[in-house]
Amino acid sequence: MDLIIGAGISGLSYAAATDHECLVVEAEDQIGGYCKTIYKDGFVWDYSGHFFHFQHPELRDYVMQRIDPDEILTVQKHTQILYKDRHVDFPFQMNIHQLPQEEFIDCLYDLFNIPEGAPSDTFKQMLYAKFGRSIAEKFLIPYNTKLYATDLDRLDVDAMGRFFPYADREQIVRNFRHPEGKSYNATFLYPMQGCIRIVNSVASHVNQDCISLGERLVSIDAATHTAVTDKRTLHYDRLVSSMPLPKLMDLCGIAHDQDAYTWNKVLVFNLGFDAKGPERTNCWMYIPENKYVFYRVGFYDNIIGQDRMSLYVEIGFGKDQPVGDVDALLQRTLDDLRVAGILTDQHLVAEHHVLMDPAYVHITRRSEQDKQEKMALLAQQDIYSIGRYGAWKYCSLEDNMHDAFTLAQRLR
């Protein structure tokens, strides 16, 4: 039997793809992991913004087998940066010509006068070496510092992998006259009833008797292929886990470099208002300035076409940083939304919040080295760790599905 830990998109995708007998054990009382959807007072909110880009057509077709096409919206992404008193199209480095003239000149000058041989061993050094001081310090460093809630010199140069919007000088200059608008997620699919519809579609391929909710893993004995939950003892042939990799290693009793694994946590406010706001086009907006408590604001109403403003607002915290008074943070958030011009005279009529912990993992050279060693050791004992947190990487929801399907195929 394959024992699968976690009924999020990764665990369910593996369960749907494997041809072995399996059991999915999920600590929560519902499936979905971070892809749960909240319905409240006519608003549709996910735990945070979860959008499917489907670079693999076969995965899109697989998901769509069990969903009415009329339920799915294909959305052309439009995103901007709130930079001081103006909106600048994302990505910042491709749109510096939208800045005030003096700041544009600073960015352009620094872009073409990067010191030869500038170090690029860390994520922060890479930003300076690739884009110059002004672009780095005006947006890339302050925004990503708010996002990751850590010193960017701690992160590996490839911490964001293919998701970082790289651009060379020629592309940047060409974009002044001929905007490319190209990115991995130029369009995305979103169900009108939230991302849980995607999860439910994948879960429909799994025998529901093979999903056990409200059952928490307590320990794993890799030598005897035995797992203990808070309800029973299970014997498995293979174990596939989507829980955070450091926690899996703890449960297996595997010594690892604990200080190498750090992450941020994100407090998400889902906010519903009685009327539309002034922002009518953006799917989400990036907020680099520290005077605002949040780093990103998303607009569900613009994505699914609602006549009342519906937001998700994200606030980053360090791994060990206390969140504090959530009610006070909500009031601060509302005040900052007004200062930012996102909220005017609308009234809050519905609210939901969730703390995602972990949210974004910190990928460092140290964590990558330890991860590779320990995942190889786990695989020798028929234990496989998948997903954003299981594989300890920056990835998309579709990547999680693809990796789970690939593993199931490999283990047949």
Buried (B, 14 or more C-beta within 10 A) or exposed (E): BBBBBBBBBBBBBBBBBBEEEBBBBBBBEEBBBBBBBBEEEEBBBBBBBBBBBBEBEEBBEBBBEBBEEEEBEEBEBBBBBBBEEEBBBBBBBBBBBBBEEEBBEBBBEBBEEBEEEEEBEBBBBBBBBBBBBBBBBBBBBBBBBBBBBBEBEBBBBBBBEEEBBEBEBEEBBBBBEEEEEEBEBEEBBBBBBBBBBBBBBBBEBBEEEBBBEEBEBEEBBBEEBBBBBEEEEBEBEBBBBBBBBBBBBBBBEBEBBEEBBBBBBBBBBBBBBEEBBEBEEBBBBBBBBEEBBBBBBBBBBBBBEBEBBBBBBBBBBBBEEEEEEEEEBBEBBBEBBEEBEBBEEBEBBBBBBBBBBBBBBBBBBBBBEBBEEBBEBBEEBBBBBBBBBBBBBBBBBBBBBBBBBBBBEEBE
